[in-house]
Amino acid sequence: MNIHTGEKPFTCVQCGKSFSKSSKLKHHMNIHTGEKPYTCDQCGKSFSQLSKLKEHMNIHTREKLYSCGQCGKTFLWATNLTTHLKVHTKEKPHSCYLCGKSFSLLQSLKLHQKIHTGVREYVCFGCEKTYTSAKCLKKHQRIHTGEKPYKCSHCGKTFSQSANLKKHERIHTGEKPFKCSHCDMRFSVSSSLKTHERIHTGEKPYKCSHCGKTFSQSANLKKHERIHTGEKPFKCSHCDMRFSVSSSLKTHERIHTGEKPYKCSHCDKRFNHSKPYHCTACGKPVKYHLLKSKEIFFIKVNPLESIPEYTRVEASSPDNPEKNLNYTKF
């Protein structure tokens, strides 16, 4: 009778969710306990619910009958194909009435709405962190267990999430499924495509809270904000010097290691960074090996204001020493 009355007298003591039948509560409790009493006799995989085992058995007993006409991907069920087609059409019919965000799947919308309601039914007993779905909880628990069930067939590297394995395998296959809608550039991960497309659109969604300057990438904003905060998180392993960006640390550590990866194109001299010379007046780095190239810099400085005005660059030539004189501003 609970079906007709809507009464749900059976309540989970872990998360408070209610059910109309005791059997449903029993099945639900398997999520919290981690118990998986239903095992596939074909491959040994276990499930918390009988319905999930039945779905899984189709993998062994049925062919993939439903094929996508856009990319050729096949599916066991017609509903899965219908869902997949929204990837190509970019259709997102399910909208959140609280914030307007749209989703291609109703299930994704329901999970999203839990952000607004604050409902988090799934609790990790390792650290008491809560999640809005059993899937998210399962992924999280691998942090505690160290489980990495997804193995690369090319190199044997293992991953805790199937999505990370898929991204990794593109290194071996060279697959770049994400194409820019503005040019012919292709990318192996969608995030790289999104970042690239901002070159075309000019979008700069990341804004500095100190000065209002905007950036196309969050990493660039983070670097910029260190100018304001003075943060220098990168410390030299050889001395006490600290740096705001990792590239500066890498260049600095070459002083200690003696590494000189940059070679002059005119001679065999090598340098530890790409701007090997420094101006004796202002300390500004000079990119090219100017002395070996027979170029001499003359700097005119106002001694009262200490402002470099103009630099005359004289490129000496054995045929015509007066040739190629010009003036350039520092």
Residue pairs with C-beta under 8 A, 6 or more apart in sequence:
1 7
2 8
2 9
2 20
2 21
3 20
6 20
7 20
8 18
8 19
8 20
9 18
9 20
10 18
10 19
10 20
10 21
10 22
10 24
10 25
11 17
11 18
11 19
11 25
12 18
12 19
12 25
12 28
12 29
12 32
14 29
14 32
14 123
15 32
15 121
15 122
15 123
16 121
17 28
17 121
19 25
19 28
27 48
27 49
29 35
30 36
30 37
30 48
30 49
31 48
31 122
31 134
31 137
32 122
32 123
35 48
36 46
36 47
36 48
37 46
37 48
38 46
38 47
38 48
38 49
38 50
38 52
38 53
39 45
39 46
39 47
39 53
40 46
40 47
40 53
40 56
40 57
40 60
42 57
42 60
43 60
45 56
47 53
47 56
58 76
58 77
59 76
62 76
64 74
64 75
64 76
65 74
65 75
65 76
66 74
66 75
66 76
66 77
66 78
66 80
66 81
67 73
67 74
67 75
67 81
68 74
68 75
68 81
68 84
68 85
68 88
70 85
70 88
71 88
73 84
75 81
75 84
83 104
83 105
86 92
86 104
86 105
87 104
91 104
92 102
92 103
92 104
93 102
93 104
94 102
94 103
94 104
94 105
94 106
94 108
94 109
95 101
95 102
95 103
95 109
96 102
96 103
96 109
96 112
96 113
96 116
98 113
98 116
99 116
101 112
103 109
103 112
111 132
111 133
114 120
114 132
115 132
119 132
120 130
120 131
120 132
121 130
121 131
121 132
122 130
122 131
122 132
122 133
122 134
122 136
122 137
123 129
123 130
123 131
123 137
124 130
124 131
124 137
124 140
124 141
124 144
126 141
126 144
127 144
129 140
131 137
131 140
139 160
139 161
141 147
142 148
142 160
142 161
143 160
147 160
148 158
148 159
148 160
149 158
149 160
150 158
150 159
150 160
150 161
150 162
150 164
150 165
151 157
151 158
151 159
151 165
152 158
152 159
152 165
152 168
152 169
152 172
153 169
154 169
154 172
155 172
157 168
159 165
159 168
167 188
167 189
169 175
170 176
170 188
170 189
171 188
175 188
176 186
176 187
176 188
177 186
177 188
178 186
178 187
178 188
178 189
178 190
178 192
178 193
179 185
179 186
179 187
179 193
180 186
180 187
180 193
180 196
180 197
180 200
181 197
182 197
182 200
183 200
185 196
187 193
187 196
195 216
195 217
197 203
198 204
198 216
198 217
199 216
203 216
204 214
204 215
204 216
205 214
205 216
206 214
206 215
206 216
206 217
206 218
206 220
206 221
207 213
207 214
207 215
207 221
208 214
208 215
208 221
208 224
208 225
208 228
209 225
210 225
210 228
211 228
213 224
215 221
215 224
223 244
223 245
225 231
226 232
226 244
226 245
227 244
231 244
232 242
232 243
232 244
233 242
233 244
234 242
234 243
234 244
234 245
234 246
234 248
234 249
235 241
235 242
235 243
235 249
236 242
236 243
236 249
236 252
236 253
236 256
237 253
238 253
238 256
239 256
241 252
243 249
243 252
251 272
251 273
254 260
254 261
254 272
254 273
255 272
258 272
259 272
260 270
260 271
260 272
261 270
261 272
262 270
262 271
262 272
262 273
262 274
262 276
263 269
263 270
263 271
264 270
264 271
264 276
264 289
264 292
265 289
266 289
266 292
266 293
267 289
267 292
269 289
269 292
273 285
274 287
275 285
275 286
275 287
276 286
276 289
277 285
277 286
277 288
277 289
277 290
277 291
278 284
278 285
278 286
279 285
279 286
279 297
279 299
279 330
281 299
281 301
281 308
282 308
282 330
284 330
288 295
290 296
290 297
294 315
294 316
295 313
295 314
295 315
295 316
296 313
296 314
296 316
297 311
297 312
297 313
298 311
298 312
298 314
299 308
299 311
299 330
300 308
300 309
300 310
300 311
300 312
301 307
301 308
301 309
302 309
308 330
309 329
310 327
310 328
310 329
310 330
311 327
311 328
311 329
311 330
312 325
312 326
312 327
313 325
313 326
313 327
313 328
314 324
314 325
315 323
315 324
317 323
317 324
